[in-house]
Amino acid sequence: MADRGDTHYSVSSLNRWFLLSSVVILLATVWMMIDDWERPWKHYQRDFREIEIAKARAAEQELTAAGAAAREAELVKKVSEAEQRVAANEAKIAEVAERQRLARGELWKAIETAKKKKSEYNWDRYLLEEKRLREGNPALDQEMLDETDLAMNEAMGLQQDLEAKKLALDIELSDLTRERDSAKKALSIGSRDLEQVRKRLVQLDRAAMSAPEKVADIIRDAPGLDFVKPNLKVNKVVLDKLTFELNFTKKKRIDMCHTCHLGADRAGFEGEDQPHATHPRLDLYLSSKSPHPLNEFGCTICHRGSGEALDFVRSDHRPTDSGEQAAWEQEYHWHKQHHWDYPMLASEYTEASCVQCHKSSMELISEDAPTVSKGYQLVERYGCYSCHKIDWFPAKRRPGPNLRNLQAKLTPEFVTGWITDPKAFRPTTWMPQFFHIEGGNYAPGETITKSKYGAGRNIEGREWDNSAISAITAYLVDRAPLAAMPAVPVEGDAHRGRETMRLSGCFACHNLAPYGEEATAKDLALARTGGNEHGPNLRGVATKVTKEWLFAWLKDPTKYWEDTRMPNLRLSDQEAADITAYIMEDPDGYFRDVPEGWKPKLVDMAEPQLREVLSEQARWFFARDGRTAVEERLERGEWADLAKLKVAVGEKLVANYGCFSCHEIEGTQDWMPIGAELSNWGSKTVDKLDFGFVKLDPNYREGWLMQKLHAPRSYDQQKIKNPSEKLRMPYFGFNAEEEQAITTFIIGLVDDEVQLAKMIPTPAQHSMDAGMRAVRQNNCAACHMIDPGTITFTDENGLAHTIAAEIQPMSEDQNVPSAHDLAAIKDDVEKYEVDELTFRVLRPEPGVQKGMGDKVFVAPERLVATTAPHGGDFIRVVTDYYMNGIELYDSSKEGDEAYSYVSGGSGDELGVYDADGKLRDHSSEPYDKVRWTFAPPVLWDEGGKLQRGWFFSFLHDVVSLRPQLRVRMPSFRYDPGEAEAIADYFAHKSNKAWPANFTRAARLAAKQDSADFAKAARMDMTALTEIEDGVSMAIEASFSKVLAYASSKDFATAKNFTARPAVNPAYEASVLRSKVHLDARRAVLANHLELGEAIAVKSVNCFQCHFRLGTPPPADPIAWAPDLERTRERLREDWVRDWLINPAVVYPGTAMPANFASTPPQYQDRYPNSTNSDQVQVVLEWLYNFDRMYMGSPGQ
Amino acid sequence: MHLALATLLGGGGAPVHDGPIAAGLKNFSNWLTEPTRYSVASILAVVGILYFRKFFAQVWVITAFFALSTAYFVFAFQDPNFNAIITKPDNVPIVILFATVIFFSWLALRRAVINDERTKRGEPTLEGELAKQKVFTWPDLVYTELICLILFTAGMVVWSILITAPIEEPAATARTPNPSKAPWYFLGLQELLVYFDPWLAGVLLPSFIIVGLCAIPYLDLNPKGNGYYTFEERPFAIAFFWVGFLLFWVSFVILGTFLRGPNWSFFGPFEFWDLHKLEPMVNVDLSTYFWVELMDKPRPDNPFVREAPGIVALIGYFLVLPPLFGKTVMKKLVEEMGMVRFNVFMHLFLWFVLIPVKMGLRWTVDLKYFIGMPEYFFNV
């Protein structure tokens, strides 16, 4: 625009401004597009593409190296040869092809005509139908319709002719080119792998693309154009079931994490750096076959963090340590996202998220989520739930002993010393320390300001704590008046007691671990034979308890403490007295050995001083009673007696510190727990936590918890607080690993607003979980081996195999080396100078081609790893004792000479008193024999072996199956459902279905309660309860009908179903006993039971080793075996059949011989023309009708 | 009372530990920005600037002010706590607001000073001179507007590239953020919530602002100052505007943005926003002062009797003051405006004045309410 000269602004200058501003906005726009193109996630995707290309190229090269390319070249050559040969006929082919082309054209025309004619016919027909209906004449204008019909048929006929013509030409043409076509097909099959890689490369690698593809690929991701169909794009999953609670509505979770973490759900990127790496557990997470596929679970439900953010910092990534944090701050300007309530969990805490869904299957996930599972078990063991409510937590038992009868067990001096510092007496105790915590409540130098009444004086921390301990002791003693314990009725013998204690199983749960870290070789030798931590360490125990209490406790622990985990070992008076004598007299020096510095004594304070401090404490803790009332009581009234003052203050302190949460104390039953509820602690936002003056940067919930567990009262530091307001959590002395485990578990306790996808366990999972918990809590695995160990080795071809196996002794007199420690095994190899280790296969594995009990020889250098068996440590202890006695150590001697063995009974001989009271020496017996005879049985396939009903009743009412065993199955006090859970657990482990589970499954599937179910299944409630409780009779008899009902879930199927069996079910459980079976057998073989008896008794002579109706067998106790009378109610038929055929397959190493294995079959004199299986069958029938043969039972 | 004094003398944020000079400056800033001092200082500043306007209207003064401010800003920017608040993406416009409002207020004041001098000399005002000249719509208006539009758009684009919008917690009524801050332009009103009940601070006072603004053309009959800047011709109106807008609106926006942290607690600009900071809160109703301290009796149970002193005081304030002023100091104003206009104006004015009065009473005598009747949700 020209400058007219009469404007205020010069137009040319405005033009220049306009130009400038246009350039500025253009640049701004370009900058915007580049900024968008440069977004970090696009970088990651580009990088990932490079990695993919490199991988594809590597794969291509590998295939080429493996000869794929050469094979392909050959096939290509064949194709070109075939093409040449076909080309010789080119003129002919061209001619046929031309004819085919014309025929196709004609056919197309004919098809179109036929279609048209058909539609015309349909239209005419419709019109005619309507006309006929309207005019009421059903025969109107038929000829017109016929005409159209004819035209249609003609057209369709023509179409068919032309189709045939074209088909003939197709065949002619393909005949001519067949050679070429088949060569091409062979090529495409032969180079399929290579072709796939190339296809991948063409998609990814511009170098492998054709020019137009390359241009298209560039345009797709070009700045400003990449909104159309870009390669680089945001990936997201929308999770319908996993929601946020937002304004009382449920917002779907949207996770976009795999926009950057492209390789997370794909195998093959394991070694890459983040964000490209494959998830470390694709078997569990993300992959479509895993239980948590990406498109159903996303990422943030476990990892937390902001799933909708595409920026490194915004998505709330979490550094693992301060070093990484500093690096991130430098590189990404990382900072905590203060407005995101659920920051990403650091990797060591990620397992916390398992808890939100798996509350009902914490045991089942223990292997895959070891940290959180450990945290869960620690919370259970330390009883956190007793002060802090955790609503779903399954255990509710008080973790500390009952104190109602405290004085029968302990002296007030001990109580005072113990409260002062429990770990001073027993370093491994889980009783925490409440007083004298350095850096905690009252440091020694700290003073507690005088009470708000101003009547007292400022008191030093140590005085305060000591007086409090004194008051609590007085209160506890006051609440447990001394009731005289009955005297020990018989004289005990310490030496016999030692043997009894060693052999009856005490050290399966208790240990005698030495104090401190400077354990001597002697101590270590002891720890080796008693490393279990289930019960308390028994060192020094003789200085703690009274003789009378100990005797009563051993006889029946539940009398003193109903909830104790200590089972009843059914000791006779003599046995209990012997053990008591052994512990109290302590010939070996363990039970009177106390840590240095430990001395039980009352608080050492002069009475006026103690009174003064207690008065001040009373002023604080009785503040609600009013100042005058407290002063009156102090000066004139009821507290004139110091003892009364102590008890009064003690009660307040017990209430304040929550002693009553863990210990049952008379009169405190209704007091409320003192801790904050933890049921949904993990949902607490971090701003609700009081960090006090402890600076944690950045502040996360996990850090808060770690600090709390590490130094429970540190958040009080530098705070001015009244004594009654101070933090009360005691010091547990957790190590860093335990703190982390507990933190992980607590962080996982979130309420449902975080997610709503609860895992609903199947009845099988439910019973497995409950069973595993019961097995763990009752410490079954201490004595019994629940699962065998495994070994991993490489074969001649370098392939690795893992099999369940156990190591064989290297020589006859040598013990089985433990599989716990690979290094130890290798040491043994050197010691015994063998070239190979021998293992016994305990579960067959296809790749190894070995069966149960077969031997595998592995040279030590080919052994890669071993895993320990689950449980059974005590087997070793018992077997060692029988063979060697107790290992003792004499520190004045050196080397091997320092070790000697002492047996329980006599001083010199290596002998053990057997059940019949005779001293026997087993030191020259083979290890296996001693082990199978005297040690607790292994439970690998116990569910497959035992009838569940019998198992259940056995757990409740233990009977002695092998009287020669000194070790004994204790009588446990089961919580409701625990024994069933154990029986169910083993049944499930062996893949045996049980009615109890089916009834539960059916109830759950039909969403019925027990009463409805019983009604629908036409059984009475008692029967259902019995089934579900595992009472044997109901189960076995009702099994098939319950099964039918359960599988159909249909009430009609269950009609006529009654759970009450007609005959005595305890004896009719087995098929082999049923009338139907026996009648059928008698029809074929009248004397089958007698035949069985003849083989079993006269030929094999089972009673040489097996008990017969309670009569001991004539053999030495080392060969004694269970009473055959129990077989029918105890064992499953299938298992007994396998056992009879080849016992070594069931229990490799057992002393039971294979009696029916020879070819040709034996015992033809007893049972002519019988095969081995015939013989097994009659023996089985004899076994299962044992009562009919010998006891005159019903049914005979 | 003692608390208010204590806060005036000491307090004002946790002490900073830095180098001696830096720490001194930071501690002084924290001390000065404590709400009581901040408000008092703001009032004094407004009064002082208007009174010494000839001095402040000089170019070097504003240049020096901005130079010093920039230096202070650069210094303060090094501090992590200050930096964290200032660089929060949605606080950046408030920093700009701070500079622009001061600059344009100064510009208006400067022109007013010049105009007043010119008027004294009998010359026309600056705006009066300009008004004689005419320009073309195109290009002088529309073209320049277009250029501004483009540059502004480019500026916004660049802004959006450089400063990403903040993402805060998911909006959930059950879990509100702490502090729940109003949009920046309402932060002044939110500050009033410290002193008044919500129905007053959130409903009545804003309504009076709107009604008052609507009423200005009908109340203000003075033709002076129309279309040009002046102070001396309209000292009351302009001072009123400065106090009302700059002080009670803009400066409270700044206070609310930068100095109010978690729990709406006050934090000095160099202070860490500690969630657990406690503020003394022991305010007392007028009725307590009257019955307990003056009469030495327990407060009566009947709320109307109990609150009678406050009711009487407020009725006196609103009903006695206007006629009293109308008869005495504002006699001339009543004549000019007429009774109706005067009364409407006086009530709006008295409501306005009630704000600093209540604030002052809160700071000095810890007054909670004139009338405190939680039974009827009626607290003034």
HADDOCK unambig.tbl for C-alpha pairs under 7 A between the chains (distance, minus, plus):
assign (segid A and resid 7 and name CA) (segid B and resid 135 and name CA) 6.44 0.50 0.50
assign (segid A and resid 7 and name CA) (segid B and resid 136 and name CA) 6.50 0.50 0.50
assign (segid A and resid 7 and name CA) (segid B and resid 140 and name CA) 6.75 0.50 0.50
assign (segid A and resid 8 and name CA) (segid B and resid 135 and name CA) 6.04 0.50 0.50
assign (segid A and resid 8 and name CA) (segid B and resid 140 and name CA) 6.22 0.50 0.50
assign (segid A and resid 9 and name CA) (segid B and resid 140 and name CA) 6.01 0.50 0.50
assign (segid A and resid 18 and name CA) (segid B and resid 147 and name CA) 5.68 0.50 0.50
assign (segid A and resid 21 and name CA) (segid B and resid 147 and name CA) 6.38 0.50 0.50
assign (segid A and resid 21 and name CA) (segid B and resid 150 and name CA) 6.17 0.50 0.50
assign (segid A and resid 21 and name CA) (segid B and resid 151 and name CA) 5.59 0.50 0.50
assign (segid A and resid 24 and name CA) (segid B and resid 154 and name CA) 6.58 0.50 0.50
assign (segid A and resid 25 and name CA) (segid B and resid 150 and name CA) 6.65 0.50 0.50
assign (segid A and resid 25 and name CA) (segid B and resid 151 and name CA) 6.85 0.50 0.50
assign (segid A and resid 25 and name CA) (segid B and resid 154 and name CA) 4.76 0.50 0.50
assign (segid A and resid 28 and name CA) (segid B and resid 154 and name CA) 5.75 0.50 0.50
assign (segid A and resid 28 and name CA) (segid B and resid 157 and name CA) 6.42 0.50 0.50
assign (segid A and resid 28 and name CA) (segid B and resid 158 and name CA) 6.19 0.50 0.50
assign (segid A and resid 32 and name CA) (segid B and resid 161 and name CA) 6.67 0.50 0.50
assign (segid A and resid 246 and name CA) (segid B and resid 172 and name CA) 5.42 0.50 0.50
assign (segid A and resid 247 and name CA) (segid B and resid 172 and name CA) 4.76 0.50 0.50
assign (segid A and resid 247 and name CA) (segid B and resid 173 and name CA) 5.58 0.50 0.50
assign (segid A and resid 247 and name CA) (segid B and resid 174 and name CA) 6.41 0.50 0.50
assign (segid A and resid 339 and name CA) (segid B and resid 168 and name CA) 5.04 0.50 0.50
assign (segid A and resid 339 and name CA) (segid B and resid 169 and name CA) 4.70 0.50 0.50
assign (segid A and resid 340 and name CA) (segid B and resid 169 and name CA) 5.53 0.50 0.50
